[in-house]
Amino acid sequence: MKQLISVRAIIRDKDKTLLLKRASGRESIMGKFELPGGKLGYGEQPEDALARYLAEDTALTIQASQLYDVVTYIDHDDRDIQYTFILYLVSLRNSSNKIVLSSNYSEYTWKNLASINQDGLTESAKLLLGISQQQVTKTDKGMIVESGVDEIVSYDASSVIVYSDGGSRGNPGPSASGFVIMSPKQEVLHQGGVYLGITTNNQAEYHGVRLGLEKALSMGARTVDFRVDSLLVVNQLNGMYTIKNRDLWPIHERIKDLINQFDKVTFQHVRREFNQLADGMVNKILNAHEAEQVKSRV
């Protein structure tokens, strides 16, 4: 199965969202509305790609963008392609600028989500706007978010790549961990994460590794190549640095126990911009928790 990574923008004007109507493309999306954006180019950063698409397709300029969500979607109808969508909340440099459409689109509209005709949207737009269901489970351990394609994609999981991340809003503060498991061909096999409560950045990073190892083990992986954007965590897990923080010892012992159940586990440091999927999962969980807190106070 081929995989493509796409960036999309949610641009709002009060309670309305900008949608563009396709004038070109395959039959399943022709004449339907979608969020602005497009396929990520080779070596291109997501924010740069998003700014390029908005400039080319709408003549709009980004003032600020915030990573909002990362979603995996499989298009079985036309080309059997697995898409990974990186979704941003975008504010415009000058909201009064006139929208000038490229030949890719025939129409634009600002729509309140409650008034959208679902039949007029692409499948990916429905998913990204929350009209399609995502699996979000509350347990006694907190908010767990998972979306796996391992039930419907045939693959060999004996060797996998795991991107993991963790973050704390406050350090210590509300924290979450996330992971994405991929095949050697960069196909997303599973992604998930959990809300941790009040912890530190380092604890959240370690829990991301733990969660990734636990899931990889349950999938039958024998060799695991971790990609982590915390150089400290990578050096500690590779034995280059000792762990002086006692709060990390129990998590570290659990990770060591998990590692011993594989044939081989390696840890490699990557820059944050190459860990967008796991980082997006962390932010998705934290945003969901904050929304639940706000709702409970109303």
Buried (B, 14 or more C-beta within 10 A) or exposed (E): BEBBBBBBBBBEEEEBBBBBBBBEBEEEBEEBBBBBBBEBEEEBBBBEBBBBBBEEBBEBEBEEBEBBBBBBBBBEEEEEBBBBBBBBBBEBEEEEEEBEBBEBBEEBEBBEEEEBEEEBBBBBBBBBBEEBEEEBEEEEEBBBBBBBBBEEBEBEBEBBBBBBBBBBBEEBBBBBBBBBBBBEEEBBBBBBBBBBBEBBBBBBBBBBBBBBBBBBBEBEBBBBBBBBBBEBBBBBBEEEEEBEEEEBEEBBEBBEEBBEEBEEBEBEBBEEEEBBBBBBBBBBBBBBBEEBEEEEEE
